[in-house]
Amino acid sequence: MYSPFNWTSIVPGISIVGLELGYLLAYRAGWNISVGSLVANILLALILIPTGIMLYHEKFKLTKVMGPVFCIAGLILINKK
């Protein structure tokens, strides 16, 4: 009936709660709703790159560099008003 939780279900749950809490705190601090979620998603994508390389031994070739470059360029363009 009751089985112990596996870490693979706990860690994503904590991550999702942390992301949502971050959204709420950013909105409370006065961020624009559309900009706050966009910045959070871009930063999440950039954080997942080293995670994939270190934990899952993914290959990060030169052809995959354009995604992070566009993410960083987007963050720069958002901050230039």
N, CA, C and O atoms as a Maestro MAE file, in Angstrom:
{
 s_m_m2io_version
 :::
 2.0.0
}

f_m_ct {
 s_m_title
 :::
 protein
 m_atom[324] {
  # First column is atom index #
  i_m_mmod_type
  r_m_x_coord
  r_m_y_coord
  r_m_z_coord
  i_m_residue_number
  s_m_chain_name
  s_m_pdb_residue_name
  s_m_pdb_atom_name
  i_m_atomic_number
  :::
  1 25 0.823 -1.186 0.000 1 A "MET " " N  " 7
  2 3 0.000 0.000 0.000 1 A "MET " " CA " 6
  3 2 0.871 1.256 0.000 1 A "MET " " C  " 6
  4 15 0.681 2.130 -0.845 1 A "MET " " O  " 8
  5 25 1.819 1.361 0.927 2 A "TYR " " N  " 7
  6 3 2.716 2.506 1.003 2 A "TYR " " CA " 6
  7 2 4.116 2.081 0.568 2 A "TYR " " C  " 6
  8 15 4.680 1.116 1.084 2 A "TYR " " O  " 8
  9 25 4.651 2.810 -0.374 3 A "SER " " N  " 7
  10 3 6.029 2.530 -0.772 3 A "SER " " CA " 6
  11 2 6.856 3.798 -0.576 3 A "SER " " C  " 6
  12 15 6.340 4.898 -0.779 3 A "SER " " O  " 8
  13 25 8.094 3.675 -0.195 4 A "PRO " " N  " 7
  14 3 8.924 4.863 0.005 4 A "PRO " " CA " 6
  15 2 9.116 5.623 -1.308 4 A "PRO " " C  " 6
  16 15 9.158 5.041 -2.392 4 A "PRO " " O  " 8
  17 25 9.229 6.924 -1.170 5 A "PHE " " N  " 7
  18 3 9.430 7.759 -2.352 5 A "PHE " " CA " 6
  19 2 10.818 7.548 -2.921 5 A "PHE " " C  " 6
  20 15 11.780 7.309 -2.191 5 A "PHE " " O  " 8
  21 25 10.901 7.639 -4.221 6 A "ASN " " N  " 7
  22 3 12.172 7.549 -4.919 6 A "ASN " " CA " 6
  23 2 12.704 8.969 -5.110 6 A "ASN " " C  " 6
  24 15 11.915 9.901 -5.271 6 A "ASN " " O  " 8
  25 25 14.000 9.146 -5.096 7 A "TRP " " N  " 7
  26 3 14.575 10.477 -5.240 7 A "TRP " " CA " 6
  27 2 14.240 11.100 -6.592 7 A "TRP " " C  " 6
  28 15 14.229 12.324 -6.722 7 A "TRP " " O  " 8
  29 25 13.965 10.263 -7.606 8 A "THR " " N  " 7
  30 3 13.668 10.798 -8.932 8 A "THR " " CA " 6
  31 2 12.295 11.451 -9.001 8 A "THR " " C  " 6
  32 15 12.003 12.159 -9.965 8 A "THR " " O  " 8
  33 25 11.462 11.234 -8.019 9 A "SER " " N  " 7
  34 3 10.192 11.958 -7.981 9 A "SER " " CA " 6
  35 2 10.249 13.138 -7.020 9 A "SER " " C  " 6
  36 15 9.482 14.090 -7.167 9 A "SER " " O  " 8
  37 25 11.133 13.090 -6.053 10 A "ILE " " N  " 7
  38 3 11.231 14.176 -5.078 10 A "ILE " " CA " 6
  39 2 11.993 15.377 -5.645 10 A "ILE " " C  " 6
  40 15 11.562 16.516 -5.470 10 A "ILE " " O  " 8
  41 25 13.106 15.137 -6.314 11 A "VAL " " N  " 7
  42 3 13.944 16.228 -6.820 11 A "VAL " " CA " 6
  43 2 13.205 17.091 -7.849 11 A "VAL " " C  " 6
  44 15 13.248 18.315 -7.727 11 A "VAL " " O  " 8
  45 25 12.533 16.523 -8.854 12 A "PRO " " N  " 7
  46 3 11.774 17.398 -9.769 12 A "PRO " " CA " 6
  47 2 10.652 18.159 -9.060 12 A "PRO " " C  " 6
  48 15 10.351 19.298 -9.417 12 A "PRO " " O  " 8
  49 25 10.039 17.534 -8.063 13 A "GLY " " N  " 7
  50 3 8.997 18.231 -7.316 13 A "GLY " " CA " 6
  51 2 9.538 19.444 -6.581 13 A "GLY " " C  " 6
  52 15 8.921 20.508 -6.591 13 A "GLY " " O  " 8
  53 25 10.689 19.284 -5.944 14 A "ILE " " N  " 7
  54 3 11.318 20.409 -5.251 14 A "ILE " " CA " 6
  55 2 11.734 21.485 -6.256 14 A "ILE " " C  " 6
  56 15 11.609 22.677 -5.976 14 A "ILE " " O  " 8
  57 25 12.223 21.069 -7.419 15 A "SER " " N  " 7
  58 3 12.628 22.026 -8.454 15 A "SER " " CA " 6
  59 2 11.441 22.833 -8.958 15 A "SER " " C  " 6
  60 15 11.549 24.044 -9.145 15 A "SER " " O  " 8
  61 25 10.327 22.180 -9.177 16 A "ILE " " N  " 7
  62 3 9.137 22.881 -9.664 16 A "ILE " " CA " 6
  63 2 8.628 23.871 -8.627 16 A "ILE " " C  " 6
  64 15 8.266 24.999 -8.964 16 A "ILE " " O  " 8
  65 25 8.600 23.453 -7.373 17 A "VAL " " N  " 7
  66 3 8.166 24.364 -6.309 17 A "VAL " " CA " 6
  67 2 9.123 25.553 -6.219 17 A "VAL " " C  " 6
  68 15 8.683 26.687 -6.031 17 A "VAL " " O  " 8
  69 25 10.418 25.305 -6.350 18 A "GLY " " N  " 7
  70 3 11.395 26.390 -6.319 18 A "GLY " " CA " 6
  71 2 11.220 27.370 -7.469 18 A "GLY " " C  " 6
  72 15 11.326 28.581 -7.271 18 A "GLY " " O  " 8
  73 25 10.955 26.865 -8.664 19 A "LEU " " N  " 7
  74 3 10.725 27.749 -9.813 19 A "LEU " " CA " 6
  75 2 9.487 28.607 -9.611 19 A "LEU " " C  " 6
  76 15 9.514 29.812 -9.863 19 A "LEU " " O  " 8
  77 25 8.413 27.995 -9.162 20 A "GLU " " N  " 7
  78 3 7.179 28.746 -8.952 20 A "GLU " " CA " 6
  79 2 7.349 29.775 -7.847 20 A "GLU " " C  " 6
  80 15 6.831 30.886 -7.953 20 A "GLU " " O  " 8
  81 25 8.063 29.425 -6.794 21 A "LEU " " N  " 7
  82 3 8.331 30.384 -5.732 21 A "LEU " " CA " 6
  83 2 9.165 31.551 -6.264 21 A "LEU " " C  " 6
  84 15 8.945 32.705 -5.898 21 A "LEU " " O  " 8
  85 25 10.118 31.232 -7.129 22 A "GLY " " N  " 7
  86 3 10.924 32.283 -7.759 22 A "GLY " " CA " 6
  87 2 10.083 33.224 -8.597 22 A "GLY " " C  " 6
  88 15 10.303 34.435 -8.565 22 A "GLY " " O  " 8
  89 25 9.117 32.694 -9.351 23 A "TYR " " N  " 7
  90 3 8.199 33.542 -10.118 23 A "TYR " " CA " 6
  91 2 7.430 34.473 -9.198 23 A "TYR " " C  " 6
  92 15 7.337 35.674 -9.454 23 A "TYR " " O  " 8
  93 25 6.879 33.917 -8.125 24 A "LEU " " N  " 7
  94 3 6.087 34.728 -7.205 24 A "LEU " " CA " 6
  95 2 6.925 35.822 -6.551 24 A "LEU " " C  " 6
  96 15 6.464 36.955 -6.409 24 A "LEU " " O  " 8
  97 25 8.143 35.496 -6.156 25 A "LEU " " N  " 7
  98 3 9.009 36.496 -5.537 25 A "LEU " " CA " 6
  99 2 9.436 37.574 -6.538 25 A "LEU " " C  " 6
  100 15 9.557 38.745 -6.176 25 A "LEU " " O  " 8
  101 25 9.663 37.181 -7.791 26 A "ALA " " N  " 7
  102 3 10.030 38.164 -8.819 26 A "ALA " " CA " 6
  103 2 8.869 39.111 -9.097 26 A "ALA " " C  " 6
  104 15 9.072 40.318 -9.229 26 A "ALA " " O  " 8
  105 25 7.660 38.579 -9.187 27 A "TYR " " N  " 7
  106 3 6.496 39.434 -9.426 27 A "TYR " " CA " 6
  107 2 6.264 40.364 -8.244 27 A "TYR " " C  " 6
  108 15 5.904 41.528 -8.417 27 A "TYR " " O  " 8
  109 25 6.470 39.843 -7.055 28 A "ARG " " N  " 7
  110 3 6.293 40.658 -5.852 28 A "ARG " " CA " 6
  111 2 7.326 41.781 -5.791 28 A "ARG " " C  " 6
  112 15 7.050 42.859 -5.264 28 A "ARG " " O  " 8
  113 25 8.521 41.521 -6.337 29 A "ALA " " N  " 7
  114 3 9.573 42.536 -6.352 29 A "ALA " " CA " 6
  115 2 9.346 43.585 -7.443 29 A "ALA " " C  " 6
  116 15 10.074 44.576 -7.510 29 A "ALA " " O  " 8
  117 25 8.341 43.373 -8.298 30 A "GLY " " N  " 7
  118 3 8.018 44.383 -9.299 30 A "GLY " " CA " 6
  119 2 8.402 44.043 -10.722 30 A "GLY " " C  " 6
  120 15 8.324 44.904 -11.598 30 A "GLY " " O  " 8
  121 25 8.810 42.824 -10.976 31 A "TRP " " N  " 7
  122 3 9.156 42.451 -12.340 31 A "TRP " " CA " 6
  123 2 7.898 42.378 -13.203 31 A "TRP " " C  " 6
  124 15 6.803 42.108 -12.710 31 A "TRP " " O  " 8
  125 25 8.074 42.620 -14.479 32 A "ASN " " N  " 7
  126 3 6.996 42.438 -15.433 32 A "ASN " " CA " 6
  127 2 6.722 40.939 -15.575 32 A "ASN " " C  " 6
  128 15 7.660 40.142 -15.590 32 A "ASN " " O  " 8
  129 25 5.472 40.552 -15.677 33 A "ILE " " N  " 7
  130 3 5.117 39.131 -15.698 33 A "ILE " " CA " 6
  131 2 5.759 38.415 -16.882 33 A "ILE " " C  " 6
  132 15 6.330 37.338 -16.711 33 A "ILE " " O  " 8
  133 25 5.678 38.986 -18.064 34 A "SER " " N  " 7
  134 3 6.216 38.306 -19.246 34 A "SER " " CA " 6
  135 2 7.747 38.235 -19.193 34 A "SER " " C  " 6
  136 15 8.330 37.232 -19.605 34 A "SER " " O  " 8
  137 25 8.383 39.260 -18.704 35 A "VAL " " N  " 7
  138 3 9.850 39.276 -18.647 35 A "VAL " " CA " 6
  139 2 10.346 38.317 -17.568 35 A "VAL " " C  " 6
  140 15 11.345 37.627 -17.772 35 A "VAL " " O  " 8
  141 25 9.674 38.264 -16.439 36 A "GLY " " N  " 7
  142 3 10.107 37.394 -15.348 36 A "GLY " " CA " 6
  143 2 10.118 35.927 -15.733 36 A "GLY " " C  " 6
  144 15 11.088 35.219 -15.463 36 A "GLY " " O  " 8
  145 25 9.049 35.466 -16.361 37 A "SER " " N  " 7
  146 3 8.998 34.054 -16.747 37 A "SER " " CA " 6
  147 2 9.977 33.755 -17.878 37 A "SER " " C  " 6
  148 15 10.560 32.671 -17.922 37 A "SER " " O  " 8
  149 25 10.158 34.696 -18.781 38 A "LEU " " N  " 7
  150 3 11.101 34.491 -19.876 38 A "LEU " " CA " 6
  151 2 12.536 34.390 -19.359 38 A "LEU " " C  " 6
  152 15 13.288 33.510 -19.779 38 A "LEU " " O  " 8
  153 25 12.908 35.270 -18.467 39 A "VAL " " N  " 7
  154 3 14.255 35.245 -17.900 39 A "VAL " " CA " 6
  155 2 14.473 33.949 -17.111 39 A "VAL " " C  " 6
  156 15 15.537 33.336 -17.199 39 A "VAL " " O  " 8
  157 25 13.470 33.540 -16.349 40 A "ALA " " N  " 7
  158 3 13.607 32.303 -15.568 40 A "ALA " " CA " 6
  159 2 13.775 31.093 -16.478 40 A "ALA " " C  " 6
  160 15 14.598 30.223 -16.195 40 A "ALA " " O  " 8
  161 25 13.019 31.024 -17.553 41 A "ASN " " N  " 7
  162 3 13.139 29.880 -18.469 41 A "ASN " " CA " 6
  163 2 14.478 29.875 -19.197 41 A "ASN " " C  " 6
  164 15 15.057 28.810 -19.413 41 A "ASN " " O  " 8
  165 25 14.976 31.041 -19.575 42 A "ILE " " N  " 7
  166 3 16.278 31.114 -20.243 42 A "ILE " " CA " 6
  167 2 17.384 30.689 -19.278 42 A "ILE " " C  " 6
  168 15 18.273 29.921 -19.647 42 A "ILE " " O  " 8
  169 25 17.327 31.185 -18.054 43 A "LEU " " N  " 7
  170 3 18.349 30.804 -17.068 43 A "LEU " " CA " 6
  171 2 18.281 29.314 -16.749 43 A "LEU " " C  " 6
  172 15 19.313 28.673 -16.551 43 A "LEU " " O  " 8
  173 25 17.078 28.763 -16.697 44 A "LEU " " N  " 7
  174 3 16.936 27.332 -16.462 44 A "LEU " " CA " 6
  175 2 17.571 26.532 -17.593 44 A "LEU " " C  " 6
  176 15 18.255 25.539 -17.344 44 A "LEU " " O  " 8
  177 25 17.349 26.960 -18.835 45 A "ALA " " N  " 7
  178 3 17.949 26.270 -19.974 45 A "ALA " " CA " 6
  179 2 19.471 26.331 -19.908 45 A "ALA " " C  " 6
  180 15 20.145 25.348 -20.218 45 A "ALA " " O  " 8
  181 25 20.014 27.473 -19.507 46 A "LEU " " N  " 7
  182 3 21.471 27.605 -19.411 46 A "LEU " " CA " 6
  183 2 22.042 26.772 -18.267 46 A "LEU " " C  " 6
  184 15 23.151 26.250 -18.373 46 A "LEU " " O  " 8
  185 25 21.289 26.645 -17.174 47 A "ILE " " N  " 7
  186 3 21.753 25.841 -16.046 47 A "ILE " " CA " 6
  187 2 21.721 24.357 -16.384 47 A "ILE " " C  " 6
  188 15 22.547 23.590 -15.888 47 A "ILE " " O  " 8
  189 25 20.780 23.949 -17.218 48 A "LEU " " N  " 7
  190 3 20.666 22.532 -17.555 48 A "LEU " " CA " 6
  191 2 21.786 22.045 -18.473 48 A "LEU " " C  " 6
  192 15 22.000 20.837 -18.581 48 A "LEU " " O  " 8
  193 25 22.495 22.940 -19.127 49 A "ILE " " N  " 7
  194 3 23.590 22.527 -20.013 49 A "ILE " " CA " 6
  195 2 24.715 21.856 -19.220 49 A "ILE " " C  " 6
  196 15 25.078 20.723 -19.536 49 A "ILE " " O  " 8
  197 25 25.283 22.520 -18.196 50 A "PRO " " N  " 7
  198 3 26.334 21.819 -17.442 50 A "PRO " " CA " 6
  199 2 25.811 20.598 -16.691 50 A "PRO " " C  " 6
  200 15 26.550 19.638 -16.474 50 A "PRO " " O  " 8
  201 25 24.542 20.632 -16.296 51 A "THR " " N  " 7
  202 3 23.954 19.467 -15.627 51 A "THR " " CA " 6
  203 2 23.938 18.269 -16.567 51 A "THR " " C  " 6
  204 15 24.298 17.161 -16.169 51 A "THR " " O  " 8
  205 25 23.526 18.485 -17.802 52 A "GLY " " N  " 7
  206 3 23.505 17.401 -18.781 52 A "GLY " " CA " 6
  207 2 24.891 16.884 -19.111 52 A "GLY " " C  " 6
  208 15 25.082 15.685 -19.315 52 A "GLY " " O  " 8
  209 25 25.859 17.790 -19.163 53 A "ILE " " N  " 7
  210 3 27.230 17.379 -19.472 53 A "ILE " " CA " 6
  211 2 27.830 16.562 -18.331 53 A "ILE " " C  " 6
  212 15 28.452 15.525 -18.559 53 A "ILE " " O  " 8
  213 25 27.633 17.047 -17.082 54 A "MET " " N  " 7
  214 3 28.269 16.381 -15.940 54 A "MET " " CA " 6
  215 2 27.551 15.102 -15.518 54 A "MET " " C  " 6
  216 15 28.196 14.082 -15.274 54 A "MET " " O  " 8
  217 25 26.242 15.149 -15.432 55 A "LEU " " N  " 7
  218 3 25.508 14.001 -14.902 55 A "LEU " " CA " 6
  219 2 25.147 12.958 -15.947 55 A "LEU " " C  " 6
  220 15 25.133 11.761 -15.659 55 A "LEU " " O  " 8
  221 25 24.856 13.413 -17.160 56 A "TYR " " N  " 7
  222 3 24.392 12.486 -18.195 56 A "TYR " " CA " 6
  223 2 25.411 12.276 -19.299 56 A "TYR " " C  " 6
  224 15 25.139 11.562 -20.265 56 A "TYR " " O  " 8
  225 25 26.585 12.891 -19.170 57 A "HIS " " N  " 7
  226 3 27.694 12.731 -20.120 57 A "HIS " " CA " 6
  227 2 27.261 13.031 -21.559 57 A "HIS " " C  " 6
  228 15 27.664 12.344 -22.498 57 A "HIS " " O  " 8
  229 25 26.436 14.065 -21.712 58 A "GLU " " N  " 7
  230 3 26.034 14.487 -23.055 58 A "GLU " " CA " 6
  231 2 27.195 15.215 -23.719 58 A "GLU " " C  " 6
  232 15 28.020 15.836 -23.049 58 A "GLU " " O  " 8
  233 25 27.247 15.131 -25.021 59 A "LYS " " N  " 7
  234 3 28.288 15.811 -25.780 59 A "LYS " " CA " 6
  235 2 27.799 17.214 -26.129 59 A "LYS " " C  " 6
  236 15 26.669 17.391 -26.583 59 A "LYS " " O  " 8
  237 25 28.643 18.191 -25.918 60 A "PHE " " N  " 7
  238 3 28.310 19.579 -26.240 60 A "PHE " " CA " 6
  239 2 29.229 20.018 -27.359 60 A "PHE " " C  " 6
  240 15 30.318 20.539 -27.120 60 A "PHE " " O  " 8
  241 25 28.780 19.802 -28.578 61 A "LYS " " N  " 7
  242 3 29.593 20.085 -29.752 61 A "LYS " " CA " 6
  243 2 29.401 21.537 -30.194 61 A "LYS " " C  " 6
  244 15 28.547 22.257 -29.677 61 A "LYS " " O  " 8
  245 25 30.207 21.935 -31.149 62 A "LEU " " N  " 7
  246 3 30.163 23.300 -31.659 62 A "LEU " " CA " 6
  247 2 28.805 23.632 -32.264 62 A "LEU " " C  " 6
  248 15 28.364 24.780 -32.206 62 A "LEU " " O  " 8
  249 25 28.140 22.638 -32.841 63 A "THR " " N  " 7
  250 3 26.830 22.902 -33.460 63 A "THR " " CA " 6
  251 2 25.755 23.209 -32.423 63 A "THR " " C  " 6
  252 15 24.724 23.790 -32.762 63 A "THR " " O  " 8
  253 25 25.975 22.831 -31.169 64 A "LYS " " N  " 7
  254 3 25.000 23.092 -30.119 64 A "LYS " " CA " 6
  255 2 25.266 24.399 -29.377 64 A "LYS " " C  " 6
  256 15 24.560 24.718 -28.420 64 A "LYS " " O  " 8
  257 25 26.258 25.146 -29.797 65 A "VAL " " N  " 7
  258 3 26.616 26.389 -29.120 65 A "VAL " " CA " 6
  259 2 25.626 27.502 -29.442 65 A "VAL " " C  " 6
  260 15 25.469 28.428 -28.647 65 A "VAL " " O  " 8
  261 25 24.969 27.435 -30.566 66 A "MET " " N  " 7
  262 3 24.083 28.524 -30.979 66 A "MET " " CA " 6
  263 2 22.891 28.710 -30.039 66 A "MET " " C  " 6
  264 15 22.427 29.838 -29.873 66 A "MET " " O  " 8
  265 25 22.388 27.659 -29.427 67 A "GLY " " N  " 7
  266 3 21.264 27.792 -28.499 67 A "GLY " " CA " 6
  267 2 21.602 28.677 -27.313 67 A "GLY " " C  " 6
  268 15 20.894 29.652 -27.059 67 A "GLY " " O  " 8
  269 25 22.670 28.365 -26.576 68 A "PRO " " N  " 7
  270 3 23.049 29.245 -25.464 68 A "PRO " " CA " 6
  271 2 23.418 30.659 -25.910 68 A "PRO " " C  " 6
  272 15 23.161 31.626 -25.193 68 A "PRO " " O  " 8
  273 25 24.022 30.779 -27.098 69 A "VAL " " N  " 7
  274 3 24.368 32.117 -27.602 69 A "VAL " " CA " 6
  275 2 23.103 32.937 -27.807 69 A "VAL " " C  " 6
  276 15 23.059 34.112 -27.442 69 A "VAL " " O  " 8
  277 25 22.070 32.324 -28.389 70 A "PHE " " N  " 7
  278 3 20.804 33.037 -28.579 70 A "PHE " " CA " 6
  279 2 20.132 33.345 -27.241 70 A "PHE " " C  " 6
  280 15 19.513 34.399 -27.095 70 A "PHE " " O  " 8
  281 25 20.244 32.448 -26.270 71 A "CYS " " N  " 7
  282 3 19.683 32.700 -24.944 71 A "CYS " " CA " 6
  283 2 20.346 33.911 -24.293 71 A "CYS " " C  " 6
  284 15 19.663 34.790 -23.767 71 A "CYS " " O  " 8
  285 25 21.656 33.953 -24.328 72 A "ILE " " N  " 7
  286 3 22.377 35.067 -23.721 72 A "ILE " " CA " 6
  287 2 22.111 36.363 -24.481 72 A "ILE " " C  " 6
  288 15 21.961 37.421 -23.870 72 A "ILE " " O  " 8
  289 25 22.051 36.285 -25.811 73 A "ALA " " N  " 7
  290 3 21.732 37.482 -26.600 73 A "ALA " " CA " 6
  291 2 20.329 37.982 -26.269 73 A "ALA " " C  " 6
  292 15 20.104 39.191 -26.212 73 A "ALA " " O  " 8
  293 25 19.392 37.080 -26.053 74 A "GLY " " N  " 7
  294 3 18.042 37.479 -25.672 74 A "GLY " " CA " 6
  295 2 18.010 38.172 -24.322 74 A "GLY " " C  " 6
  296 15 17.302 39.163 -24.146 74 A "GLY " " O  " 8
  297 25 18.779 37.652 -23.362 75 A "LEU " " N  " 7
  298 3 18.847 38.315 -22.054 75 A "LEU " " CA " 6
  299 2 19.441 39.716 -22.164 75 A "LEU " " C  " 6
  300 15 18.988 40.642 -21.491 75 A "LEU " " O  " 8
  301 25 20.449 39.867 -23.011 76 A "ILE " " N  " 7
  302 3 21.058 41.183 -23.212 76 A "ILE " " CA " 6
  303 2 20.051 42.136 -23.846 76 A "ILE " " C  " 6
  304 15 19.947 43.291 -23.431 76 A "ILE " " O  " 8
  305 25 19.312 41.666 -24.842 77 A "LEU " " N  " 7
  306 3 18.331 42.511 -25.508 77 A "LEU " " CA " 6
  307 2 17.170 42.875 -24.588 77 A "LEU " " C  " 6
  308 15 16.624 43.973 -24.696 77 A "LEU " " O  " 8
  309 25 16.784 41.979 -23.689 78 A "ILE " " N  " 7
  310 3 15.709 42.292 -22.747 78 A "ILE " " CA " 6
  311 2 16.132 43.418 -21.810 78 A "ILE " " C  " 6
  312 15 15.323 44.281 -21.468 78 A "ILE " " O  " 8
  313 25 17.390 43.410 -21.398 79 A "ASN " " N  " 7
  314 3 17.869 44.408 -20.447 79 A "ASN " " CA " 6
  315 2 18.166 45.759 -21.099 79 A "ASN " " C  " 6
  316 15 18.275 46.766 -20.400 79 A "ASN " " O  " 8
  317 25 18.297 45.795 -22.426 80 A "LYS " " N  " 7
  318 3 18.509 47.065 -23.135 80 A "LYS " " CA " 6
  319 2 17.158 47.659 -23.452 80 A "LYS " " C  " 6
  320 15 16.452 47.167 -24.333 80 A "LYS " " O  " 8
  321 25 16.791 48.702 -22.751 81 A "LYS " " N  " 7
  322 3 15.491 49.321 -23.019 81 A "LYS " " CA " 6
  323 2 15.621 50.637 -23.660 81 A "LYS " " C  " 6
  324 15 14.615 51.285 -23.949 81 A "LYS " " O  " 8
  :::
 }
 m_bond[323] {
  # First column is bond index #
  i_m_from
  i_m_to
  i_m_order
  :::
  1 1 2 1
  2 2 3 1
  3 3 4 2
  4 3 5 1
  5 5 6 1
  6 6 7 1
  7 7 8 2
  8 7 9 1
  9 9 10 1
  10 10 11 1
  11 11 12 2
  12 11 13 1
  13 13 14 1
  14 14 15 1
  15 15 16 2
  16 15 17 1
  17 17 18 1
  18 18 19 1
  19 19 20 2
  20 19 21 1
  21 21 22 1
  22 22 23 1
  23 23 24 2
  24 23 25 1
  25 25 26 1
  26 26 27 1
  27 27 28 2
  28 27 29 1
  29 29 30 1
  30 30 31 1
  31 31 32 2
  32 31 33 1
  33 33 34 1
  34 34 35 1
  35 35 36 2
  36 35 37 1
  37 37 38 1
  38 38 39 1
  39 39 40 2
  40 39 41 1
  41 41 42 1
  42 42 43 1
  43 43 44 2
  44 43 45 1
  45 45 46 1
  46 46 47 1
  47 47 48 2
  48 47 49 1
  49 49 50 1
  50 50 51 1
  51 51 52 2
  52 51 53 1
  53 53 54 1
  54 54 55 1
  55 55 56 2
  56 55 57 1
  57 57 58 1
  58 58 59 1
  59 59 60 2
  60 59 61 1
  61 61 62 1
  62 62 63 1
  63 63 64 2
  64 63 65 1
  65 65 66 1
  66 66 67 1
  67 67 68 2
  68 67 69 1
  69 69 70 1
  70 70 71 1
  71 71 72 2
  72 71 73 1
  73 73 74 1
  74 74 75 1
  75 75 76 2
  76 75 77 1
  77 77 78 1
  78 78 79 1
  79 79 80 2
  80 79 81 1
  81 81 82 1
  82 82 83 1
  83 83 84 2
  84 83 85 1
  85 85 86 1
  86 86 87 1
  87 87 88 2
  88 87 89 1
  89 89 90 1
  90 90 91 1
  91 91 92 2
  92 91 93 1
  93 93 94 1
  94 94 95 1
  95 95 96 2
  96 95 97 1
  97 97 98 1
  98 98 99 1
  99 99 100 2
  100 99 101 1
  101 101 102 1
  102 102 103 1
  103 103 104 2
  104 103 105 1
  105 105 106 1
  106 106 107 1
  107 107 108 2
  108 107 109 1
  109 109 110 1
  110 110 111 1
  111 111 112 2
  112 111 113 1
  113 113 114 1
  114 114 115 1
  115 115 116 2
  116 115 117 1
  117 117 118 1
  118 118 119 1
  119 119 120 2
  120 119 121 1
  121 121 122 1
  122 122 123 1
  123 123 124 2
  124 123 125 1
  125 125 126 1
  126 126 127 1
  127 127 128 2
  128 127 129 1
  129 129 130 1
  130 130 131 1
  131 131 132 2
  132 131 133 1
  133 133 134 1
  134 134 135 1
  135 135 136 2
  136 135 137 1
  137 137 138 1
  138 138 139 1
  139 139 140 2
  140 139 141 1
  141 141 142 1
  142 142 143 1
  143 143 144 2
  144 143 145 1
  145 145 146 1
  146 146 147 1
  147 147 148 2
  148 147 149 1
  149 149 150 1
  150 150 151 1
  151 151 152 2
  152 151 153 1
  153 153 154 1
  154 154 155 1
  155 155 156 2
  156 155 157 1
  157 157 158 1
  158 158 159 1
  159 159 160 2
  160 159 161 1
  161 161 162 1
  162 162 163 1
  163 163 164 2
  164 163 165 1
  165 165 166 1
  166 166 167 1
  167 167 168 2
  168 167 169 1
  169 169 170 1
  170 170 171 1
  171 171 172 2
  172 171 173 1
  173 173 174 1
  174 174 175 1
  175 175 176 2
  176 175 177 1
  177 177 178 1
  178 178 179 1
  179 179 180 2
  180 179 181 1
  181 181 182 1
  182 182 183 1
  183 183 184 2
  184 183 185 1
  185 185 186 1
  186 186 187 1
  187 187 188 2
  188 187 189 1
  189 189 190 1
  190 190 191 1
  191 191 192 2
  192 191 193 1
  193 193 194 1
  194 194 195 1
  195 195 196 2
  196 195 197 1
  197 197 198 1
  198 198 199 1
  199 199 200 2
  200 199 201 1
  201 201 202 1
  202 202 203 1
  203 203 204 2
  204 203 205 1
  205 205 206 1
  206 206 207 1
  207 207 208 2
  208 207 209 1
  209 209 210 1
  210 210 211 1
  211 211 212 2
  212 211 213 1
  213 213 214 1
  214 214 215 1
  215 215 216 2
  216 215 217 1
  217 217 218 1
  218 218 219 1
  219 219 220 2
  220 219 221 1
  221 221 222 1
  222 222 223 1
  223 223 224 2
  224 223 225 1
  225 225 226 1
  226 226 227 1
  227 227 228 2
  228 227 229 1
  229 229 230 1
  230 230 231 1
  231 231 232 2
  232 231 233 1
  233 233 234 1
  234 234 235 1
  235 235 236 2
  236 235 237 1
  237 237 238 1
  238 238 239 1
  239 239 240 2
  240 239 241 1
  241 241 242 1
  242 242 243 1
  243 243 244 2
  244 243 245 1
  245 245 246 1
  246 246 247 1
  247 247 248 2
  248 247 249 1
  249 249 250 1
  250 250 251 1
  251 251 252 2
  252 251 253 1
  253 253 254 1
  254 254 255 1
  255 255 256 2
  256 255 257 1
  257 257 258 1
  258 258 259 1
  259 259 260 2
  260 259 261 1
  261 261 262 1
  262 262 263 1
  263 263 264 2
  264 263 265 1
  265 265 266 1
  266 266 267 1
  267 267 268 2
  268 267 269 1
  269 269 270 1
  270 270 271 1
  271 271 272 2
  272 271 273 1
  273 273 274 1
  274 274 275 1
  275 275 276 2
  276 275 277 1
  277 277 278 1
  278 278 279 1
  279 279 280 2
  280 279 281 1
  281 281 282 1
  282 282 283 1
  283 283 284 2
  284 283 285 1
  285 285 286 1
  286 286 287 1
  287 287 288 2
  288 287 289 1
  289 289 290 1
  290 290 291 1
  291 291 292 2
  292 291 293 1
  293 293 294 1
  294 294 295 1
  295 295 296 2
  296 295 297 1
  297 297 298 1
  298 298 299 1
  299 299 300 2
  300 299 301 1
  301 301 302 1
  302 302 303 1
  303 303 304 2
  304 303 305 1
  305 305 306 1
  306 306 307 1
  307 307 308 2
  308 307 309 1
  309 309 310 1
  310 310 311 1
  311 311 312 2
  312 311 313 1
  313 313 314 1
  314 314 315 1
  315 315 316 2
  316 315 317 1
  317 317 318 1
  318 318 319 1
  319 319 320 2
  320 319 321 1
  321 321 322 1
  322 322 323 1
  323 323 324 2
  :::
 }
}
